[in-house]
């Protein structure tokens, strides 16, 4: 269903989100704060 590259990208985004949220737990997060540019199909 998902390729290895896609899964790796999802994990990187999730790790970035968790890092940001634990660094500033009281901040209200919006999608644009932690999202990455869309990946190109490959």
C-alpha positions in Angstrom: 0.0 0.0 0.0 2.8 2.5 0.9 6.3 2.5 -0.3 9.3 2.6 2.0 10.0 6.3 1.0 6.4 7.3 1.8 6.6 5.6 5.2 9.9 7.2 6.0 8.5 10.6 5.1 5.5 10.1 7.4 7.8 9.0 10.3 10.0 12.1 9.8 6.9 14.4 9.9 5.6 12.6 13.0 9.0 12.9 14.7 9.2 16.6 13.9 5.7 17.2 15.3 6.4 15.3 18.5 9.7 17.2 19.0 8.0 20.6 18.5 5.0 19.7 20.7 7.2 18.5 23.6 9.5 21.5 23.3 6.5 23.9 23.7 3.6 21.9 25.2 1.4 25.0 25.9 1.6 26.3 22.4 -1.4 25.8 20.1 -0.2 24.1 17.0 -1.4 24.6 13.4 -0.8 22.4 10.5 1.5 25.0 8.8 3.7 25.1 11.8 5.1 21.5 11.4 4.2 20.3 8.0 6.7 19.7 5.3 6.3 20.7 1.6 4.5 18.0 -0.3 6.8 15.3 -1.6 7.0 14.7 -5.3 5.6 11.4 -6.6 8.4 9.0 -7.4 
